[in-house]
Amino acid sequence: MKASIYLVLATLFWSGNLAVGQAAVNTMTPLELTFWRWALAALPLVALAHFVERPDWRAVLGRWRVLLLLSVLGMGCYTLLLYTALQHTSALNASLITAANPALIVVMAIFMLGEKPGLFGWLGIALGLTGVLLVLTRGELLRVFSITFNFGELLMIGAIVVWGFYTIISRRLGLPAIAATAVQVVMATVLLGPVALAAGAGFPATAAEGWSIAYIAAFPSLGAYLCWNLALKTTAPATAGNYLNLIVVFTAAITVMMGIPVSLPQIVGGMLVVAGVLLAGRPRKPAEIRAA
């Protein structure tokens, strides 16, 4: 139950990141957003890890190679791809592509970890993907064969592939979640700093930019990555990945609050996504595990 709450919170925070990020890329570059996101989150995360988990920092840093890889994947590549994509596509479209991540993570987990979801896991994934397709095709599922992707959507496909690798590698990390996340964020800040300075990245110039960076640093950066890594300590990557479908639902809800109408297929599709998450997150019985 606790892992489920962590995963729901992570997806809620990331949904806000899509909406805020899309507004922010109108005046800031993806590199500026990425750098300030991690620079502001680094020290608070280190302090939180030190006082809450009290980790053996020497042991954590002893895994610097895999932490560096995770930092490059999750904090660097994924975030840059995401913000660049938001310059070319809508937050809702980006969330819809993100919803394809669970199926991708399942396939990657089968080949990389030898994991296999149970019957309800497969059913949950199928329901979730059906819900996403219902939204993409505006209720006309046969239109799936004629959908075309623009440059931003192609970047989002690349982003979810990167996130799939991040999720699977994180599952086998075996380190305190907050400390591992903190080290990854510090590494990202150090790596991106010189590049950002060379590119002329400066402080946010307006109050709107400042508030955008503050939100992104506090919730999608600190909160979401922390919740995600805490959940992965007790949750399989395929199960955790299915919760990413909720980003579509939360993004649609934010869209409604912004005064943009939502269609009936989007509502029905969102309900299917939620049903898929609940089924995939259902605890498996020993008999089901043996049968898998």
BALUMLO-377397 format. One record per residue (C-alpha): x, y, z; residue in one letter. Coordinates in nm, 4 decimals. Layout:
REM BALUMLO-377397
[r [X, Y, Z], "a"] ...
***
This chain:
REM BALUMLO-377397
[r [0.0000, 0.0000, 0.0000], "m"] [r [0.2800, 0.2435, 0.0893], "k"] [r [0.4554, 0.1766, -0.2428], "a"] [r [0.1299, 0.2453, -0.4291], "s"] [r [0.0969, 0.5829, -0.2561], "i"] [r [0.4547, 0.6693, -0.3496], "y"] [r [0.3894, 0.5801, -0.7139], "l"] [r [0.0655, 0.7809, -0.7308], "v"] [r [0.2388, 1.0866, -0.5821], "l"] [r [0.5307, 1.0531, -0.8242], "a"] [r [0.2987, 1.0467, -1.1257], "t"] [r [0.0979, 1.3417, -0.9898], "l"] [r [0.4129, 1.5502, -0.9500], "f"] [r [0.5348, 1.4543, -1.2992], "w"] [r [0.1985, 1.5526, -1.4462], "s"] [r [0.2467, 1.9000, -1.3011], "g"] [r [0.5950, 1.9022, -1.4514], "n"] [r [0.4477, 1.8549, -1.7992], "l"] [r [0.2059, 2.1469, -1.7604], "a"] [r [0.4533, 2.3822, -1.5929], "v"] [r [0.7381, 2.2722, -1.8187], "g"] [r [0.5396, 2.3435, -2.1331], "q"] [r [0.4769, 2.6990, -2.0139], "a"] [r [0.8395, 2.7435, -1.9030], "a"] [r [0.9980, 2.6370, -2.2356], "v"] [r [0.8385, 2.9403, -2.3971], "n"] [r [1.0959, 3.1630, -2.2261], "t"] [r [1.3681, 2.9246, -2.1032], "m"] [r [1.5756, 2.6632, -2.2866], "t"] [r [1.5503, 2.2918, -2.2003], "p"] [r [1.9118, 2.3046, -2.0796], "l"] [r [1.8366, 2.5942, -1.8415], "e"] [r [1.5334, 2.4156, -1.7019], "l"] [r [1.7226, 2.0909, -1.6561], "t"] [r [2.0235, 2.2524, -1.4897], "f"] [r [1.8300, 2.4718, -1.2431], "w"] [r [1.5923, 2.1856, -1.1671], "r"] [r [1.8747, 1.9702, -1.0316], "w"] [r [2.0948, 2.2495, -0.8942], "a"] [r [1.8159, 2.3651, -0.6615], "l"] [r [1.7198, 2.0105, -0.5600], "a"] [r [2.0723, 1.8818, -0.4892], "a"] [r [2.1501, 2.0156, -0.1402], "l"] [r [1.7992, 1.9571, 0.0052], "p"] [r [1.8140, 1.5962, -0.1135], "l"] [r [2.1591, 1.5389, 0.0372], "v"] [r [2.0432, 1.6840, 0.3705], "a"] [r [1.7246, 1.4768, 0.3651], "l"] [r [1.9193, 1.1582, 0.2949], "a"] [r [2.1747, 1.2304, 0.5671], "h"] [r [1.9252, 1.2987, 0.8452], "f"] [r [1.6510, 1.0522, 0.7485], "v"] [r [1.8407, 0.7483, 0.6184], "e"] [r [2.1808, 0.8132, 0.7805], "r"] [r [2.3478, 0.6103, 0.5036], "p"] [r [2.7032, 0.4872, 0.4843], "d"] [r [2.8120, 0.7498, 0.2320], "w"] [r [3.1353, 0.5648, 0.1583], "r"] [r [2.9368, 0.2571, 0.0549], "a"] [r [2.6976, 0.4684, -0.1521], "v"] [r [2.9798, 0.6479, -0.3317], "l"] [r [3.1491, 0.3131, -0.3859], "g"] [r [2.8751, 0.2496, -0.6435], "r"] [r [2.9596, 0.5719, -0.8262], "w"] [r [2.9766, 0.4080, -1.1677], "r"] [r [2.6182, 0.2829, -1.1713], "v"] [r [2.4981, 0.6026, -1.0006], "l"] [r [2.6682, 0.8063, -1.2714], "l"] [r [2.4968, 0.5961, -1.5366], "l"] [r [2.1593, 0.6493, -1.3676], "l"] [r [2.2274, 1.0220, -1.3370], "s"] [r [2.3069, 1.0515, -1.7063], "v"] [r [1.9967, 0.8501, -1.7995], "l"] [r [1.7305, 0.9753, -1.5574], "g"] [r [1.8432, 1.3258, -1.4676], "m"] [r [2.0250, 1.4211, -1.7869], "g"] [r [1.8990, 1.2511, -2.1024], "c"] [r [1.5386, 1.1909, -1.9979], "y"] [r [1.4844, 1.5452, -1.8679], "t"] [r [1.6469, 1.7148, -2.1672], "l"] [r [1.4442, 1.5007, -2.4075], "l"] [r [1.1242, 1.5786, -2.2173], "l"] [r [1.1654, 1.9577, -2.2114], "y"] [r [1.2801, 1.9656, -2.5748], "t"] [r [0.9743, 1.7600, -2.6715], "a"] [r [0.7464, 2.0096, -2.4945], "l"] [r [0.8683, 2.2754, -2.7361], "q"] [r [0.7081, 2.0778, -3.0199], "h"] [r [0.4080, 1.8961, -2.8705], "t"] [r [0.1432, 1.9467, -2.6023], "s"] [r [0.1654, 1.8337, -2.2415], "a"] [r [-0.1310, 1.6009, -2.2973], "l"] [r [0.0317, 1.4369, -2.6008], "n"] [r [0.3539, 1.3953, -2.4038], "a"] [r [0.1616, 1.2290, -2.1208], "s"] [r [-0.0093, 0.9937, -2.3665], "l"] [r [0.3245, 0.8759, -2.5010], "i"] [r [0.4520, 0.8357, -2.1443], "t"] [r [0.1591, 0.6015, -2.0879], "a"] [r [0.3170, 0.3569, -2.3343], "a"] [r [0.6079, 0.3163, -2.0923], "n"] [r [0.4548, 0.0324, -1.8851], "p"] [r [0.4380, -0.2022, -2.1840], "a"] [r [0.7904, -0.1048, -2.2810], "l"] [r [0.9211, -0.1690, -1.9277], "i"] [r [0.7507, -0.5099, -1.9246], "v"] [r [0.9286, -0.6103, -2.2455], "v"] [r [1.2617, -0.4752, -2.1203], "m"] [r [1.2191, -0.6506, -1.7841], "a"] [r [1.1482, -0.9822, -1.9564], "i"] [r [1.4692, -0.9625, -2.1600], "f"] [r [1.6934, -0.7973, -1.8988], "m"] [r [1.5644, -0.9414, -1.5694], "l"] [r [1.3691, -1.2502, -1.6690], "g"] [r [1.0542, -1.1126, -1.4999], "e"] [r [0.7068, -1.2086, -1.6163], "k"] [r [0.3832, -1.0391, -1.5108], "p"] [r [0.0913, -1.2527, -1.4020], "g"] [r [-0.2474, -1.2770, -1.5720], "l"] [r [-0.3827, -0.9664, -1.3984], "f"] [r [-0.0633, -0.7816, -1.4815], "g"] [r [-0.1070, -0.8476, -1.8525], "w"] [r [-0.4764, -0.7590, -1.8308], "l"] [r [-0.3928, -0.4338, -1.6543], "g"] [r [-0.1390, -0.3412, -1.9211], "i"] [r [-0.3902, -0.4204, -2.1963], "a"] [r [-0.6596, -0.2066, -2.0321], "l"] [r [-0.4178, 0.0797, -1.9823], "g"] [r [-0.2995, 0.0748, -2.3424], "l"] [r [-0.6605, 0.0515, -2.4660], "t"] [r [-0.7437, 0.3598, -2.2624], "g"] [r [-0.4486, 0.5489, -2.4083], "v"] [r [-0.5433, 0.4487, -2.7643], "l"] [r [-0.9018, 0.5539, -2.7003], "l"] [r [-0.7796, 0.9016, -2.6116], "v"] [r [-0.5275, 0.9203, -2.8968], "l"] [r [-0.7874, 0.8212, -3.1565], "t"] [r [-1.0675, 1.0322, -3.0035], "r"] [r [-1.2807, 0.7218, -2.9584], "g"] [r [-1.2157, 0.5782, -3.3058], "e"] [r [-0.9748, 0.2923, -3.2349], "l"] [r [-0.9288, 0.2054, -3.6036], "l"] [r [-0.7576, 0.5438, -3.6468], "r"] [r [-0.4573, 0.3985, -3.4653], "v"] [r [-0.3253, 0.2781, -3.8022], "f"] [r [-0.3176, 0.6328, -3.9421], "s"] [r [-0.1666, 0.8225, -3.6454], "i"] [r [0.1481, 1.0185, -3.7268], "t"] [r [0.3986, 1.1595, -3.4775], "f"] [r [0.5658, 1.4995, -3.4954], "n"] [r [0.9240, 1.5726, -3.3860], "f"] [r [0.8235, 1.6351, -3.0244], "g"] [r [0.6414, 1.3052, -3.0017], "e"] [r [0.9435, 1.1219, -3.1450], "l"] [r [1.1580, 1.2841, -2.8749], "l"] [r [0.9091, 1.1611, -2.6119], "m"] [r [0.9406, 0.8068, -2.7478], "i"] [r [1.3149, 0.8363, -2.6996], "g"] [r [1.2551, 0.9700, -2.3490], "a"] [r [1.0445, 0.6726, -2.2385], "i"] [r [1.3060, 0.4287, -2.3701], "v"] [r [1.5649, 0.6061, -2.1548], "v"] [r [1.3275, 0.5939, -1.8565], "w"] [r [1.2772, 0.2222, -1.9064], "g"] [r [1.6497, 0.1613, -1.8663], "f"] [r [1.6586, 0.3929, -1.5626], "y"] [r [1.3758, 0.2030, -1.3928], "t"] [r [1.5231, -0.1426, -1.4500], "i"] [r [1.8740, -0.0476, -1.3402], "i"] [r [1.7388, 0.1322, -1.0306], "s"] [r [1.5486, -0.1805, -0.9243], "r"] [r [1.8761, -0.3717, -0.8779], "r"] [r [2.0700, -0.0875, -0.7164], "l"] [r [2.0405, -0.2043, -0.3547], "g"] [r [2.1197, 0.1354, -0.1972], "l"] [r [1.9187, 0.3671, 0.0315], "p"] [r [1.6682, 0.5322, -0.2016], "a"] [r [1.7061, 0.8941, -0.0894], "i"] [r [2.0856, 0.8795, -0.0767], "a"] [r [2.1071, 0.7196, -0.4202], "a"] [r [1.8752, 0.9837, -0.5667], "t"] [r [2.0715, 1.2632, -0.3982], "a"] [r [2.4027, 1.1449, -0.5411], "v"] [r [2.2506, 1.1180, -0.8884], "q"] [r [2.1191, 1.4737, -0.8636], "v"] [r [2.4537, 1.6106, -0.7448], "v"] [r [2.6275, 1.4330, -1.0317], "m"] [r [2.3795, 1.5783, -1.2807], "a"] [r [2.4357, 1.9280, -1.1416], "t"] [r [2.8140, 1.8943, -1.1687], "v"] [r [2.7990, 1.7531, -1.5209], "l"] [r [2.5446, 2.0038, -1.6518], "l"] [r [2.6943, 2.3096, -1.4789], "g"] [r [2.9817, 2.3811, -1.7209], "p"] [r [2.7605, 2.3098, -2.0231], "v"] [r [2.4867, 2.5410, -1.8937], "a"] [r [2.7340, 2.8213, -1.8196], "l"] [r [2.8949, 2.7849, -2.1612], "a"] [r [2.5500, 2.8063, -2.3203], "a"] [r [2.4767, 3.1289, -2.1319], "g"] [r [2.2208, 2.9914, -1.8891], "a"] [r [2.1414, 3.2545, -1.6272], "g"] [r [1.9090, 3.3017, -1.3321], "f"] [r [1.5340, 3.3108, -1.4044], "p"] [r [1.4618, 3.6578, -1.5428], "a"] [r [1.0971, 3.6931, -1.4374], "t"] [r [0.8793, 3.5987, -1.1411], "a"] [r [0.6911, 3.3465, -1.3580], "a"] [r [1.0176, 3.1737, -1.4494], "e"] [r [1.1224, 3.1730, -1.0846], "g"] [r [0.7986, 3.0120, -0.9689], "w"] [r [0.8186, 2.7548, -1.2496], "s"] [r [1.1706, 2.6540, -1.1471], "i"] [r [1.0683, 2.6462, -0.7782], "a"] [r [0.7796, 2.4088, -0.8505], "y"] [r [0.9888, 2.1865, -1.0785], "i"] [r [1.2696, 2.1646, -0.8222], "a"] [r [1.0407, 2.0907, -0.5264], "a"] [r [0.7878, 1.8459, -0.6691], "f"] [r [0.8901, 1.6733, -0.9957], "p"] [r [1.2567, 1.6729, -0.8864], "s"] [r [1.2655, 1.6227, -0.5095], "l"] [r [0.9261, 1.4662, -0.4526], "g"] [r [0.8736, 1.2515, -0.7621], "a"] [r [1.2207, 1.0973, -0.7903], "y"] [r [1.2243, 1.0310, -0.4174], "l"] [r [0.8834, 0.8610, -0.4240], "c"] [r [0.9741, 0.6615, -0.7365], "w"] [r [1.2976, 0.5258, -0.5906], "n"] [r [1.1333, 0.4465, -0.2553], "l"] [r [0.8634, 0.2480, -0.4383], "a"] [r [1.1177, 0.0558, -0.6464], "l"] [r [1.2652, -0.0924, -0.3280], "k"] [r [0.9565, -0.3152, -0.2936], "t"] [r [0.7928, -0.2987, -0.6383], "t"] [r [0.8885, -0.4706, -0.9642], "a"] [r [0.9744, -0.2379, -1.2544], "p"] [r [0.6836, -0.3652, -1.4654], "a"] [r [0.4324, -0.2922, -1.1861], "t"] [r [0.5813, 0.0480, -1.1103], "a"] [r [0.5871, 0.1344, -1.4788], "g"] [r [0.2145, 0.0725, -1.5121], "n"] [r [0.1480, 0.3586, -1.2700], "y"] [r [0.2928, 0.5961, -1.5306], "l"] [r [-0.0426, 0.5626, -1.7070], "n"] [r [-0.1837, 0.7848, -1.4326], "l"] [r [0.0132, 1.0760, -1.5788], "i"] [r [-0.2461, 1.0856, -1.8583], "v"] [r [-0.5310, 1.1055, -1.6084], "v"] [r [-0.3670, 1.3704, -1.3915], "f"] [r [-0.2619, 1.5765, -1.6951], "t"] [r [-0.6183, 1.5654, -1.8265], "a"] [r [-0.7450, 1.6819, -1.4862], "a"] [r [-0.4982, 1.9719, -1.4882], "i"] [r [-0.6155, 2.0527, -1.8414], "t"] [r [-0.9753, 2.0739, -1.7168], "v"] [r [-0.8737, 2.3021, -1.4298], "m"] [r [-0.7072, 2.5276, -1.6868], "m"] [r [-1.0425, 2.5606, -1.8629], "g"] [r [-0.9691, 2.3317, -2.1596], "i"] [r [-1.2589, 2.0910, -2.2323], "p"] [r [-1.2106, 1.7136, -2.2104], "v"] [r [-1.4000, 1.4775, -2.4401], "s"] [r [-1.5979, 1.1640, -2.3530], "l"] [r [-1.3330, 0.9313, -2.5076], "p"] [r [-1.0714, 1.0985, -2.2873], "q"] [r [-1.2850, 1.0373, -1.9782], "i"] [r [-1.3529, 0.6722, -2.0682], "v"] [r [-0.9900, 0.6222, -2.1605], "g"] [r [-0.8807, 0.7667, -1.8269], "g"] [r [-1.1115, 0.5244, -1.6439], "m"] [r [-0.9566, 0.2319, -1.8318], "l"] [r [-0.6099, 0.3555, -1.7409], "v"] [r [-0.7023, 0.3670, -1.3716], "v"] [r [-0.8539, 0.0174, -1.3922], "a"] [r [-0.5362, -0.1084, -1.5569], "g"] [r [-0.3190, 0.0376, -1.2818], "v"] [r [-0.5342, -0.1215, -1.0112], "l"] [r [-0.5198, -0.4631, -1.1794], "l"] [r [-0.1471, -0.4521, -1.2469], "a"] [r [-0.0786, -0.3401, -0.8907], "g"] [r [-0.2849, -0.6243, -0.7424], "r"] [r [-0.0688, -0.8426, -0.5130], "p"] [r [0.0024, -1.1793, -0.6724], "r"] [r [-0.0762, -1.5033, -0.4906], "k"] [r [0.1937, -1.7721, -0.4605], "p"] [r [0.0088, -1.9935, -0.7073], "a"] [r [0.0053, -1.7139, -0.9649], "e"] [r [0.3790, -1.6558, -0.9177], "i"] [r [0.4555, -2.0262, -0.9686], "r"] [r [0.2397, -2.0332, -1.2816], "a"] [r [0.4178, -1.7341, -1.4335], "a"] 
***
